Amino acid sequence: MRLRTALCSTASALSALALLSACSGSGTASSSSSPLVGVDYPRSDTDFWNSYIKYTPRYAGQLSLSLKTTNSQNDVAKLTANAQTFISQGVKGIAMAPQDTAAIAPTLAQLEAKKIPVVTIDTRPDSGKVFMVVRADNRAYGEKACRFLGTKLNGKGKVVMLEGGLDSINGRDRTEAFNDCMKKNYPGIKVLGEATNWDGAVAAQKLQTDLTANPDIKGVYMESSFALSGTLQVLKQKGLLVGPKDEKHVFIVSNDGIPEELKDIAAGNIDATVSQPADLYAKYALYYLKAAIDGKTFKPGKTDHNSTVIQVRPGLLEDQLSAPLVTVDGGTYGGVSSVRSNDTSLWGNSLG
C-alpha cells in the first residue's frame, strides 16, 4: 500500500499488488518465505461471511502465506480457544473478526505479550491493541441508509430498523448513525428500532409484529443481509412484496452487497444496499499480517486503494475501505451518490 504521507519501498510478493507501505521499521523480510498465519472465521451461516471464507485462501496464495483456519461461530469463548490453538501451531500472526468487541480484550492482551500481531476484520475491539483494523466506515452505512430512505419517503412516515448486535461496534455504529441522521435531517420519519442480535428469525418475527401494529410502515433498514430472506417472506405474506412503482411498496435498504441482494435490487424486491467489501477484507487482512511479520508500520493517510487509514485512538489504526451505496439506477439520494446494482466493480457481481 502507498500512504501519501510517507513512503518507502518493499521487496516482497506484495509488489505484485503494487502496494507500498509507510514504514518506520527496518522492513526486514520474514525468516520464512511462506510465514504461517491463522485466520479465524467468525461464522459461516451468512452469504457474506461464506464469501469472505472463499476469498481468504486465494489471497493467502497470492501473498505466499501458509494458512491455518478456524471458525468461532459467533462465540467469543470459541474464538479465545481458537487463538490458543493458533499459538500452539506457531503462527506468526492472526486475523480475526470478533463479534463481541469488548470480551476479546484479554485474548488480545495475551497475543500482544507473545508478540503475535493481530489484524481484526469488520470489527474494531473496544479496548486493546491490534496491528491494524480492516473495516469500512460503519457509521457511513447507517447514514447512507438514512439518506436513501429519507429521500424515498419524502421525509415522512414510519421505518423499521432491524438492528444488529449492540455488543458489536458495527451494530452500535450503524444504529446510532441511522438514528442521528433521521433526527437531524428527516424529523418527520418515525424509526421503530428492533434489536435482533444478527439473528434472521428474530428479525422476521419482529418485523411481522411491527407491520401488524403499524400497517403504514413504508421503509425497512436491515443492518445486514442476515435479515434478507425473512424480510422478503414477511412482506410476501402480507401482500407487500410488490414493485417500487406500486403504492404498497415498502422501501428496503440492506447492508453487505451479497449477490442475492444485487439480484433483488434488479428485480425490485429491495431498493438499495451498502456493499461491504468481503473480497477486500480478505485481501488487506492478509496484506497487513504479512506487513506486520516483515516489521513494517503505518501512518494515517490516504491509500492507493480508495480508502483512508485513520487513527482511532493512540496506538490503533483502522483502514476504512470503500463501501458504496448500491441502487438500481445509480442515482444520488440525499447527497449520497450510488452505483448501479449491475456494476461489474462490485464484488457481489464478480464472485466466482
N, C-alpha and C positions, 0 to 999 in steps of 0.2 A: 504494500500500500504506500502511497505517497501523501504525506501530510504537507500542506503548503507552508506550514510554519517552520519546518525544519526537515532536512533531507539527508539521507545517506544511502549508499548503495548496498545491496545484498548480493551474495553469490550462493545461490541455492536453487532448489527446484522451484522456489517461489518466483523466480524471474520469468518463468513461463506464464505466470499470471500477470506479468507486468506490474508487480507491486513493489513499491519501495517503502521502507519503514523509517520513521523518525526515531533515530537511535541515540541513546546516551550510553549504552552498554558497549561491550567490546565487539559484539556481533560474531563471536567465535562459533564455528559450526558445531553441531551436536556430535558427541562421541560416536554416535551410530548413524549410518546412512538412512536407516529406517527406524526412527525412535518409536517406542511403544507408547501409545496413548489410550486412555479409557474414555468412552463416551457412554453416559447413562441416558437412555431414552426415558422421558418422563411418563409416557403412556403410549398405548398402541390401539386405542379404541376410537380414534377420530381420523378422518381422512387427512387432516393437516399433519398430525404427527406421524402417520404412516408415510406421508410424502417425505418428511424430514428424515425418517429412518431409511428410506430408499436412496436419498441423496448422499447420506453420510459416507458410505464406503466408496462412492465414486470420487469424492474429493479427497478422501484419505489416500486413495491410489495416486491421484494427481500430485499430491504433496509428499509422496514417498513416506507415508506414515504407516506403521503397523497398528492394527486396531483391535481393541477388546471392547465388547459392548455388554451392557446390562439394561434391564428395564425395571424402573422403580414403581411403575403402575400407580402413579399419583399418591404415593405413600412415602413420607419423609423418613420413616423408620427403615424402609427398604432401601431408600437412597443412601442412608448412612451405612447400612450393611454392605451395599454395593461398593461404596467408597473404600471400605476395609478390604474388600476383595481386590479392588484395583491396586491398593497399596501392596498387598501380598504378592501380586503378579508383577510388581516392579515397574509400573507405568511411570512415565516421565511427566505426564500432565493429564488433567481430567477436564472434560467438558460435561456440563450438566445443566438441567433446566428445572431447578427446584420449584415446585408448585406452592409449597408453604415457604414463603420467603423470609420468615422470621426464624422458624425452627431449624434452618440449615446452618445457623451461625456456629455451633460447636464443631460441626464437621469441617467447615471452612477453616476454623482455627487450628484444628489438628493437621489439615493438609498444609497450611502455611508453615506450621512448625517443622514439618517434614520436608519443606522446600519443594513441594509438588504444586506447580502452578495450576490454577483453575480458571476456566472461562465459563461463564454462565450464558445460556442462550434463552432468549424470550423473556426471562425474568431477571430482576435485579435483587440481590439479597438486601434485606432491611439493615443488616449490620455485617461486619466482617469484610475481609479483603479478598478480591479476586484479581487476576491479571487484566481481564477485560470483560465487560458485559457486552453481548451482541444481541441487540433487540431493536425494534422500531419504537418511535415515539408513541407510546400508548395513549397519552393524553390527546394526541392528534387524532387517534381513532375515534374517540368519543366526540371530539369537536367536528370532525368530518361527517359523522353520522347525524349529529345535531343539525348541521348546516343543510344537509340534504333533506332531512325530514321537515325541518322548519320551512324550507323553500316550497316543498311539495304540498304542505298543508296550509300554506299562506299564513303561517304564524298562529293558527287556531286549531283547537281540537284536543284529542287525547292520544297519547302514545304509551305503549308498554315497553319498558326496558328490561330485558331478560339478562340480569347481571351475571357475571362470572363469580368466582370465589373471591370474597373480600379479604381472605387471608393471603391473597396474592397481590403483588404490586400492580399487576396487569388489570385485575378486576377493579382495584381501587382507582387506578388512573383513568380507565375508560368510564367508569361510573361517575366519578367526580367531574371529569371534563364535560361529559354529556349534560349533567345537571347544571353545571356552571354556565355552559353555553346557552342552554334553554332559558334559564333565568335572566340572563343578560340580553339575549337577542330575540327570544320568542316567548315573552311572558304570558301570552295568550294560550300557550300549549301546556296542558297538564300532563306530567310524567308519572306513570304508575311503575315504580321500581319494584322488581321482584328478584329476591335472592335465589339463585339456583345451584351454586357451588359447582358450576360447569357440568351439570347433570341434565341431559336431554329430556329424560322422563319427567323430572321435576319442572323443567321449563314448560313442557307441553301442558302439564296439569295446571300450572298457574296461569298460563295464557288462556286456557279454556275457561277457568273461573273468571278471569278479568273480562273476557268477551261476553260472558253470560251476564255479568253485572253491569257492563258498560258496552252495550251494542254499538255505541257511536265511536268506538276506538278506530282510528284511521291510520295508525302507524305502529311499527314494531322495530325496536333496535335489539338485535341479537349480538351479544358481545363476543360470540364465537360461533362457528358453524356447527358446534355440538347441538345446537337447538334447531337446525335447519329442517330435518326430517319431521320432527314433532310439530313444529310450527306450521308447516305446509299441510300436515294431516289434520290439524285442528281447524285451519281455515277451510279446508275442503269439506269437513264435516258440517261446518256452519254455512256452507254455500258462499264463502267469501274468497275462495281461490279463483279469482277472475282477473282478466287482463287489466292493465293500467288505464285503459280508456273507459272502463265500466265504473259507474259511480259507487259501486260497492267495494271497489278495490282497496285493500289495506296495503299501504306502502311499507316495504320491509328493507332494512339495511342490516347487513351481516358484517362480520369480520373474519377474514382468513384468506379468501381468494382461491379456495379449492376448485377443482374442475367442475364439480356439481353446482356450485354457486354461479359460476360463469355461464353454465348451460341454463340455469334457472333465470338468470337475468335476461338472456337472449329470448327465452320462452315467455317472459312476462310474469313469471311466478313470484320473483322477488325483484327488487329495483336497483339495489346497489350493494357493494361490499367494499371493504378496505383490504387490499391484497397484502397479507403478511408474508414476507419472503422466505418460505420454507427452504428454498434452494440456497439462498444467501446465508441463512442461519447456519446451515451445514458447512458451507464453504468458508465463512470467516471465523467460525468457531475453531475449525481445524487450522486455519491460517494463523490465528493468534496463539494457539497452543504451540505450533511449530516455531513461531517467533519467540515465545517465552523460553522454550527449550534452547534456542540459539542465542539467548541472552540479550534480546532486543527490548527496547522500551519505546513508549509512545507519548505523544503530547496532544492536547486538544487542538482541533482544527478540521478544516475540510479535507475530504479524502478524494481519491480519484475514482471512487465507485459510487458517487452520488449520495454520499452520507456525510455525517458530521460526528467527530469524536468530541464528546463533552466531558467535563469533569463534574461528576455527580456530587461528590464530597471529596475531601482531601484523601488522595491515595486510591480513588476509584474512578476509572474511566469507562465510558459507555459509547460504543459505536452505534449510532442511531441510523439504521438502514432505511432506505426509501420504502414507503408503503402507500401507494396511490389509491385514491378513491376510484372505484370502477362502476360505470353505468352503461346502459345500452347505447347512449348517444354521445358519450364523451363530452358532455356539456359542463358548464360551470354553475355551481349551486352555492348560493350564499358566499360567493367569492372564492370557493374552493373548486379548482379545476379537476377534471376526471379523465380517465382513459376509457376507451370502448371495451366492452366485455370480450370482444373477439381479437383484441390487440395481441399480436404474437410475442410481445416482450413480456407478457405476464407468465409467470411460471406455471400457473394453472392451465395454460394453453399449450405448454411445451413439455409437460411431464410425460416421459415415455419410458 
